[in-house]
């Protein structure tokens, strides 16, 4: 059985992902250097979009793909 992709609920149909939202930052490095290039994506009529680099799924709050089972993100990017 496959694991479901990491899912983030967002308020805006335009989102970004750099693959480093869950990577701890430090004095000598930035989290983005351990992720992937920042990409901007647009959520379509299905109510979600998947990052082509890390497969993180962004679901539009109250959209067709929002089942109400996940906590929402604090902003529109992957830093949640």
ChimeraX attribute file (.defattr): number of C-alpha atoms within 10 A of each C-alpha:
attribute: neighborCount
match mode: 1-to-1
recipient: residues
	/A:1	3
	/A:2	4
	/A:3	5
	/A:4	9
	/A:5	13
	/A:6	11
	/A:7	19
	/A:8	23
	/A:9	27
	/A:10	26
	/A:11	17
	/A:12	15
	/A:13	19
	/A:14	16
	/A:15	21
	/A:16	16
	/A:17	27
	/A:18	21
	/A:19	24
	/A:20	21
	/A:21	15
	/A:22	11
	/A:23	14
	/A:24	11
	/A:25	14
	/A:26	8
	/A:27	5
	/A:28	5
	/A:29	10
	/A:30	13
	/A:31	16
	/A:32	17
	/A:33	13
	/A:34	14
	/A:35	17
	/A:36	14
	/A:37	13
	/A:38	15
	/A:39	14
	/A:40	12
	/A:41	18
	/A:42	15
	/A:43	18
	/A:44	13
	/A:45	12
	/A:46	12
	/A:47	17
	/A:48	23
	/A:49	22
	/A:50	18
	/A:51	18
	/A:52	11
	/A:53	14
	/A:54	15
	/A:55	15
	/A:56	18
	/A:57	19
	/A:58	33
	/A:59	29
	/A:60	26
	/A:61	22
	/A:62	13
	/A:63	19
	/A:64	12
	/A:65	16
	/A:66	17
	/A:67	10
	/A:68	11
	/A:69	7
	/A:70	12
	/A:71	11
	/A:72	17
	/A:73	18
	/A:74	13
	/A:75	14
	/A:76	20
	/A:77	23
	/A:78	23
	/A:79	16
	/A:80	14
